[in-house]
């Protein structure tokens, strides 16, 4: 068994009788234009797809689930994905795939000479890792999964000893970046969990994997978003798990599961460029003023009209959704005033305020001191509503300043930290679905008509085993 690393989290599991393509990402930029491959790569999509016997999708984050890439794959290929990932299933049906297999953690599936067991993730959405066995060798691709005791026990129960682990090693500082965590402390607790996974399963070889990208639209984020390098991880593994050998596998290269030997790409599946980017973690680097790069070229005047319509339709009416009641009551009790700052491509700003004690309309001036300020690009705000952007883009174009407390005669009372998180749900419900549908239409498919661009009208979903 050999593992061929592709771009970002993509890989090919190669055995004597089949090849499994995982999380194919064949084009850049991705995530609605936010991310690029790191190191720079050009994938020969046709060559990669030609080697794919079947496909596994680990979860529906759009750096792992790419509609444009899936469109290049033959519709007769078996597609495996986590049960409950409705967005993946929606896209596969629209694209016209005929051989679908939703799976659950703990389930085992045999495809030719390759046995696959799907490992769980400690997250709130459908996500799987893959334990693959063939000819007495065992490989675990953790992908992005948050592995805990259930996953460790499953690996131990299925394997006499794990040969190779592709580890989820990076502790992305995305939430911290979303709240301007200048000088944020190293996320040691999260990183300890990554290393613990290696200790628990004790593979013969471990590869730091999955995180093969950089931020394209705001390069300053690269020195603040990636706290751990591959070299850091391998160094720490040597100290904490001395019986495991850390191995670097560059994109395009192949690792032999039996020997741990790494060979370069002999098939010409990709062209590697020279990286000039520094990913050295520097959380003390400052934040430049928020600018709207207007990726779809709408222009400030058109965006002003769209923003006004979005905010009139969705706010403050959306605040009264039943699911937000407890959050709304907490901020109302604190008499919180929220300021929304919309930034346009010409550099102008549109500021408005909302009083959570009486959230019925936008205000032209704050009635009390502001406790929460959110800045967002106009193109991001509108793109989340019309299918041009994903919520991931909002994470990196939003600047949030929090002063969440309530002064009373009993002293200062904190009102929480992630107070603005439900705002994204109010403004952008269904944003991922809108983005996927827009991608499908660009490729010539009608989202609610399965396989419409290929004239196919049926589907056969295989049962679970």
C-alpha positions as CSV (number, residue, x, y, z in Angstrom):
1,X,0.0,0.0,0.0
2,X,1.2,3.5,-1.0
3,X,-0.1,6.9,-0.1
4,X,0.3,9.6,-2.7
5,X,-0.1,13.1,-1.2
6,X,-1.9,15.6,-3.5
7,X,-2.8,19.3,-2.8
8,X,-3.9,20.4,0.7
9,X,-5.7,17.4,2.2
10,X,-6.2,15.4,-1.0
11,X,-4.5,12.0,-1.3
12,X,-4.6,8.7,-3.2
13,X,-4.5,5.4,-1.3
14,X,-3.0,3.0,-3.8
15,X,-3.2,-0.8,-3.4
16,X,-2.6,-3.7,-5.8
17,X,-6.3,-3.7,-7.0
18,X,-7.8,-0.2,-6.3
19,X,-7.1,3.5,-5.7
20,X,-9.1,5.6,-3.3
21,X,-9.1,9.4,-3.9
22,X,-9.8,11.4,-0.7
23,X,-11.0,15.0,-0.5
24,X,-10.1,15.9,-4.1
25,X,-9.2,19.6,-4.4
26,X,-8.0,20.1,-8.0
27,X,-8.2,23.8,-8.5
28,X,-7.2,27.0,-6.7
29,X,-8.1,29.5,-5.3
30,X,-10.7,27.8,-3.2
31,X,-13.0,28.6,-0.3
32,X,-14.7,31.3,-2.4
33,X,-11.2,32.7,-3.4
34,X,-9.8,33.0,0.1
35,X,-7.2,30.2,0.1
36,X,-4.4,29.0,-2.2
37,X,-2.2,25.9,-2.2
38,X,1.0,26.1,-0.2
39,X,3.5,25.4,-1.5
40,X,2.3,26.7,-4.9
41,X,1.0,23.9,-7.1
42,X,-0.7,23.2,-10.4
43,X,-2.7,20.0,-10.4
44,X,-3.1,18.0,-13.6
45,X,-6.7,17.3,-12.9
46,X,-7.3,14.8,-15.7
47,X,-4.3,12.7,-14.6
48,X,-5.5,12.6,-11.0
49,X,-9.1,11.7,-11.8
50,X,-8.0,9.0,-14.2
51,X,-6.3,7.2,-11.3
52,X,-9.4,7.4,-9.0
53,X,-11.2,4.1,-8.5
54,X,-13.5,5.6,-6.0
55,X,-13.8,8.7,-3.8
56,X,-14.1,9.5,-0.1
57,X,-15.2,12.9,1.2
58,X,-14.4,13.4,4.9
59,X,-16.8,16.4,5.6
60,X,-18.4,19.3,3.8
61,X,-16.0,22.2,4.6
62,X,-15.2,23.6,1.2
63,X,-11.5,23.0,1.3
64,X,-12.4,19.2,1.4
65,X,-15.6,19.2,-0.6
66,X,-15.2,21.0,-3.9
67,X,-18.0,21.0,-6.4
68,X,-15.8,22.0,-9.3
69,X,-13.4,19.1,-8.6
70,X,-16.2,16.6,-8.2
71,X,-17.5,17.6,-11.6
72,X,-14.4,16.1,-13.2
73,X,-15.0,12.7,-11.8
74,X,-16.9,10.0,-13.7
75,X,-20.5,9.6,-12.6
76,X,-20.2,5.8,-12.2
77,X,-17.6,6.1,-9.5
78,X,-18.5,5.1,-6.0
79,X,-18.7,8.2,-3.7
80,X,-18.4,7.7,0.1
81,X,-19.3,10.5,2.5
82,X,-20.5,10.9,6.1
83,X,-24.2,10.2,6.7
84,X,-26.0,13.4,7.5
85,X,-23.8,15.6,5.3
86,X,-26.8,17.0,3.4
87,X,-24.9,19.6,1.5
88,X,-22.6,16.9,0.0
89,X,-25.5,14.7,-0.9
90,X,-27.3,17.7,-2.5
91,X,-24.4,18.4,-4.7
92,X,-23.8,14.7,-5.7
93,X,-27.4,14.3,-6.7
94,X,-27.4,17.5,-8.8
95,X,-24.1,16.4,-10.5
96,X,-25.7,13.0,-11.3
97,X,-23.6,10.6,-9.4
98,X,-25.2,7.2,-9.3
99,X,-23.3,5.2,-6.7
100,X,-23.6,6.9,-3.3
101,X,-22.6,5.4,0.0
102,X,-23.3,7.4,3.2
103,X,-21.4,5.9,6.1
104,X,-21.3,6.4,9.9
105,X,-18.3,6.3,12.3
106,X,-17.4,2.7,13.3
107,X,-18.7,1.3,10.0
108,X,-16.4,-0.9,7.9
109,X,-16.5,-1.2,4.1
110,X,-14.6,-3.5,1.8
111,X,-13.7,-2.1,-1.7
112,X,-11.6,-4.6,-3.7
113,X,-8.6,-5.4,-1.6
114,X,-8.9,-2.3,0.6
115,X,-10.8,-2.4,3.9
116,X,-12.0,1.0,5.2
117,X,-13.1,1.7,8.7
118,X,-14.5,5.2,9.4
119,X,-13.4,6.9,12.5
120,X,-15.4,9.5,14.5
121,X,-14.7,13.2,15.2
122,X,-15.6,15.1,18.3
123,X,-17.4,17.9,16.4
124,X,-21.0,19.0,15.9
125,X,-21.3,18.2,12.2
126,X,-20.8,14.9,10.1
127,X,-17.1,14.2,9.7
128,X,-15.1,11.0,9.3
129,X,-11.5,9.9,9.3
130,X,-10.4,6.8,7.4
131,X,-8.6,3.8,8.7
132,X,-7.4,1.8,5.6
133,X,-6.0,-1.7,5.6
134,X,-4.6,-3.8,2.8
135,X,-2.1,-6.8,2.7
136,X,-1.6,-6.6,6.4
137,X,-0.7,-2.9,6.4
138,X,-2.7,-0.2,8.2
139,X,-3.0,3.6,7.5
140,X,-5.0,6.1,9.3
141,X,-5.9,9.4,7.6
142,X,-7.2,11.7,10.4
143,X,-7.9,14.5,7.9
144,X,-9.4,17.3,10.1
145,X,-11.0,15.1,12.7
146,X,-10.8,15.9,16.4
147,X,-9.8,12.4,17.6
148,X,-10.7,11.3,21.1
149,X,-11.0,8.0,23.0
150,X,-13.6,6.6,20.7
151,X,-11.4,7.0,17.7
152,X,-8.3,5.7,19.5
153,X,-10.2,2.6,20.7
154,X,-11.5,1.9,17.2
155,X,-8.0,2.0,15.7
156,X,-6.7,-0.2,18.4
157,X,-9.5,-2.7,17.9
158,X,-9.0,-2.9,14.1
159,X,-5.2,-3.0,13.9
160,X,-2.5,-5.1,15.5
161,X,-0.3,-2.0,15.1
162,X,-0.8,1.1,13.1
163,X,1.8,1.5,10.4
164,X,1.2,5.1,9.1
165,X,-0.8,8.0,10.4
166,X,-1.5,11.2,8.5
167,X,-2.0,13.5,11.5
168,X,-4.1,16.5,12.0
169,X,-1.3,18.6,13.4
170,X,-2.1,22.3,12.8
171,X,-3.9,24.3,15.4
172,X,-5.3,27.0,13.2
173,X,-5.9,30.4,15.0
174,X,-9.0,31.1,13.0
175,X,-11.3,32.0,15.9
176,X,-8.6,34.2,17.4
177,X,-8.2,36.0,14.1
178,X,-11.9,36.6,13.9
179,X,-11.7,38.6,17.1
180,X,-8.5,40.4,16.5
181,X,-6.5,38.4,19.0
182,X,-3.3,40.5,18.7
183,X,-0.5,38.8,20.6
184,X,-2.7,35.7,21.2
185,X,-1.0,33.1,23.3
186,X,0.1,29.8,21.7
187,X,-2.9,27.4,21.7
188,X,-1.0,24.8,23.8
189,X,-4.0,22.9,25.0
190,X,-5.3,22.2,21.4
191,X,-1.8,21.3,20.3
192,X,-1.4,18.9,23.2
193,X,-4.5,17.1,21.9
194,X,-2.9,16.7,18.5
195,X,0.3,15.2,20.0
196,X,-1.7,13.0,22.3
197,X,-3.4,11.3,19.3
198,X,0.1,10.2,18.1
199,X,1.0,8.9,21.5
200,X,-2.3,7.0,21.9
201,X,-2.2,5.1,18.6
202,X,1.7,4.9,18.4
203,X,2.1,4.5,14.7
204,X,5.4,3.4,13.2
205,X,5.4,6.5,11.0
206,X,3.5,9.8,11.3
207,X,3.2,12.5,8.6
208,X,2.0,16.1,9.4
209,X,-0.8,16.4,6.8
210,X,-3.9,18.1,5.6
211,X,-2.9,21.8,6.1
212,X,-1.5,22.6,2.7
213,X,-2.8,26.1,2.1
214,X,-2.2,29.8,2.8
215,X,-4.4,32.8,2.9
216,X,-4.5,34.5,-0.6
217,X,-6.4,37.7,-0.1
218,X,-4.9,39.0,3.1
219,X,-1.2,37.7,3.2
220,X,-0.5,39.3,6.6
221,X,-2.8,36.6,8.1
222,X,-0.3,33.9,7.3
223,X,2.1,34.9,10.0
224,X,-0.7,34.8,12.6
225,X,-2.9,31.9,11.5
226,X,-0.6,28.9,11.4
227,X,1.0,28.4,14.9
228,X,2.7,25.1,14.1
229,X,5.1,24.1,11.2
230,X,5.6,20.6,10.0
231,X,9.1,20.8,11.3
232,X,7.8,21.8,14.8
233,X,5.5,18.9,14.8
234,X,8.1,16.3,13.8
235,X,10.5,17.7,16.4
236,X,7.9,17.4,19.1
237,X,6.8,13.9,18.1
238,X,10.5,12.8,18.5
239,X,10.4,14.0,22.1
240,X,7.0,12.9,23.1
241,X,6.6,9.6,21.1
242,X,10.2,8.3,20.5
243,X,8.9,5.0,19.0
244,X,7.3,6.9,16.2
245,X,9.2,8.3,13.2
246,X,8.1,11.7,11.9
247,X,8.2,11.9,8.1
248,X,7.6,14.9,5.7
249,X,5.8,14.1,2.5
250,X,5.7,16.9,0.0
251,X,2.7,17.4,-2.3
252,X,3.0,14.9,-5.2
253,X,5.3,12.6,-3.3
254,X,4.5,9.0,-2.3
255,X,5.1,7.2,1.0
256,X,5.4,3.4,1.1
257,X,3.4,2.3,4.1
258,X,5.6,-0.7,4.8
259,X,9.0,1.0,4.8
260,X,8.2,4.6,5.3
261,X,10.3,5.5,2.3
262,X,9.3,8.6,0.4
263,X,9.5,8.9,-3.4
264,X,8.9,11.9,-5.7
265,X,6.0,12.1,-8.1
266,X,6.8,9.8,-11.0
267,X,3.5,10.3,-12.8
268,X,3.5,14.1,-13.3
269,X,0.3,14.7,-11.5
270,X,1.3,18.2,-10.4
271,X,3.7,20.9,-11.0
272,X,5.3,22.4,-7.9
273,X,6.3,26.1,-7.7
274,X,8.7,27.8,-5.4
275,X,7.2,29.2,-2.3
276,X,8.3,32.7,-1.2
277,X,5.8,32.8,1.7
278,X,6.8,32.9,5.3
279,X,4.5,30.9,7.6
280,X,6.5,31.7,10.7
281,X,4.0,32.3,13.5
282,X,4.1,36.0,14.6
283,X,0.9,36.8,16.5
284,X,2.3,40.2,17.4
285,X,2.0,41.4,13.8
286,X,-0.5,44.2,13.5
287,X,-3.8,44.3,11.6
288,X,-4.0,46.6,8.6
289,X,-7.2,48.6,8.1
290,X,-10.0,46.4,6.7
291,X,-10.4,46.8,3.0
292,X,-12.9,45.4,0.6
293,X,-11.2,43.8,-2.4
294,X,-14.6,43.4,-4.2
295,X,-13.7,40.0,-5.8
296,X,-16.7,40.0,-8.1
297,X,-16.3,43.6,-9.3
298,X,-19.7,44.9,-8.2
299,X,-18.5,48.4,-7.3
300,X,-19.3,50.5,-4.3
301,X,-22.6,52.0,-5.5
302,X,-24.1,48.7,-6.5
303,X,-23.0,47.2,-3.2
304,X,-24.6,50.1,-1.2
305,X,-27.9,49.2,-2.8
306,X,-27.5,45.5,-2.1
307,X,-26.3,46.1,1.5
308,X,-29.4,48.3,2.3
309,X,-31.7,45.5,1.0
310,X,-29.9,42.8,2.9
311,X,-30.0,44.7,6.2
312,X,-33.6,45.8,5.7
313,X,-34.7,42.2,5.0
314,X,-32.7,40.3,7.5
315,X,-32.2,42.7,10.4
316,X,-33.5,43.3,13.0
317,X,-36.4,40.9,12.1
318,X,-34.0,37.9,12.2
319,X,-33.1,38.6,15.8
320,X,-36.5,37.4,16.8
321,X,-35.9,33.8,15.6
322,X,-36.8,31.4,18.5
323,X,-33.4,29.7,18.3
324,X,-31.7,33.0,19.3
325,X,-34.0,33.8,22.3
326,X,-31.6,33.0,25.1
327,X,-28.7,34.8,23.4
328,X,-30.9,37.8,22.7
329,X,-32.1,37.9,26.3
330,X,-28.6,37.8,27.7
331,X,-27.5,40.7,25.6
332,X,-30.7,42.6,26.3
333,X,-30.1,42.2,30.0
334,X,-26.7,43.7,29.6
335,X,-28.3,46.6,27.7
336,X,-25.7,46.0,24.9
337,X,-25.4,48.4,22.0
338,X,-24.0,46.9,18.8
339,X,-22.3,48.9,16.0
340,X,-22.1,47.5,12.5
341,X,-19.5,49.0,10.3
342,X,-19.8,48.1,6.6
343,X,-16.6,48.8,4.5
344,X,-16.9,49.5,0.8
345,X,-14.3,49.1,-2.0
346,X,-13.9,52.9,-2.3
347,X,-12.9,53.0,1.3
348,X,-16.1,54.6,2.6
349,X,-17.9,53.2,5.7
350,X,-21.6,52.8,6.6
351,X,-22.1,52.7,10.3
352,X,-25.4,51.9,12.1
353,X,-26.4,50.8,15.6
354,X,-28.7,48.3,17.2
355,X,-29.9,48.5,20.8
356,X,-30.5,44.9,22.1
357,X,-32.7,46.3,24.8
358,X,-35.2,47.2,22.1
359,X,-34.1,45.5,18.8
360,X,-36.7,46.8,16.5
361,X,-34.9,49.1,14.0
362,X,-31.5,50.4,13.1
363,X,-30.4,53.6,14.8
364,X,-28.5,56.5,13.3
365,X,-26.6,57.1,16.6
366,X,-25.8,55.0,19.6
367,X,-28.1,55.6,22.6
368,X,-25.5,54.4,25.1
369,X,-21.8,53.4,25.0
370,X,-21.1,50.8,22.3
371,X,-20.0,47.4,23.7
372,X,-19.7,45.4,20.4
373,X,-18.3,46.6,17.1
374,X,-18.3,44.5,14.0
375,X,-16.7,45.6,10.7
376,X,-17.4,43.6,7.6
377,X,-16.7,44.1,3.9
378,X,-19.8,45.0,1.8
379,X,-18.9,42.4,-0.8
380,X,-18.7,39.7,1.9
381,X,-22.0,40.7,3.4
382,X,-23.9,40.6,0.1
383,X,-21.9,37.6,-1.2
384,X,-23.1,35.5,1.7
385,X,-26.7,36.2,0.7
386,X,-26.4,35.7,-3.1
387,X,-24.1,32.7,-3.3
388,X,-20.8,34.4,-4.1
389,X,-19.2,33.7,-0.7
390,X,-19.1,31.2,2.2
391,X,-19.2,32.0,5.9
392,X,-15.5,31.2,5.9
393,X,-14.8,34.4,4.1
394,X,-16.7,36.4,6.8
395,X,-14.3,34.9,9.4
396,X,-11.3,36.6,7.9
397,X,-12.9,39.9,6.8
398,X,-14.6,40.7,10.0
399,X,-13.0,42.6,12.8
400,X,-14.7,42.3,16.2
401,X,-13.9,44.5,19.2
402,X,-15.6,43.1,22.4
403,X,-16.2,45.0,25.6
404,X,-18.9,42.8,27.0
405,X,-19.8,43.6,30.6
406,X,-22.5,45.2,32.7
407,X,-21.7,47.7,35.4
408,X,-24.1,47.4,38.4
409,X,-24.0,48.4,42.0
410,X,-22.7,44.9,42.8
411,X,-19.7,45.5,40.6
412,X,-18.7,44.6,37.0
413,X,-20.4,41.5,35.5
414,X,-19.1,39.8,32.4
415,X,-21.7,39.0,29.7
416,X,-19.6,36.5,27.7
417,X,-17.2,36.5,24.8
418,X,-18.5,35.1,21.5
419,X,-21.5,37.4,21.7
420,X,-21.5,38.1,17.9
421,X,-21.4,34.5,16.8
422,X,-25.2,34.1,16.3
423,X,-25.2,37.4,14.2
424,X,-23.6,35.3,11.4
425,X,-26.5,32.9,11.6
426,X,-29.1,35.7,11.5
427,X,-27.5,37.4,8.5
428,X,-26.3,34.4,6.6
429,X,-28.5,31.4,7.1
430,X,-28.1,28.9,4.3
431,X,-25.0,30.6,2.9
432,X,-23.1,27.4,2.2
433,X,-26.2,26.0,0.3
434,X,-26.5,29.2,-1.8
435,X,-22.8,29.0,-2.6
436,X,-23.0,25.3,-3.7
437,X,-26.0,26.0,-5.8
438,X,-24.3,28.9,-7.5
439,X,-21.3,26.7,-8.3
440,X,-23.6,24.0,-9.7
441,X,-25.3,26.5,-12.0
442,X,-22.0,27.8,-13.2
443,X,-21.1,24.3,-14.2
444,X,-24.4,23.9,-16.1
445,X,-26.5,22.0,-13.5
446,X,-29.8,22.8,-12.0
447,X,-29.5,22.1,-8.3
448,X,-32.9,20.5,-7.8
449,X,-32.8,18.4,-11.0
450,X,-30.3,15.5,-10.5
451,X,-27.7,15.2,-13.2
452,X,-29.5,17.7,-15.4
453,X,-26.4,18.7,-17.4
454,X,-25.8,15.1,-18.4
455,X,-29.4,14.2,-19.0
456,X,-29.5,11.6,-16.2
457,X,-32.7,11.1,-14.3
458,X,-32.3,8.5,-11.6
459,X,-30.1,7.5,-8.7
460,X,-29.2,4.3,-6.9
461,X,-28.0,4.8,-3.4
462,X,-26.3,1.7,-2.0
463,X,-27.4,0.5,1.4
464,X,-25.1,0.6,4.4
465,X,-23.4,-2.6,5.4
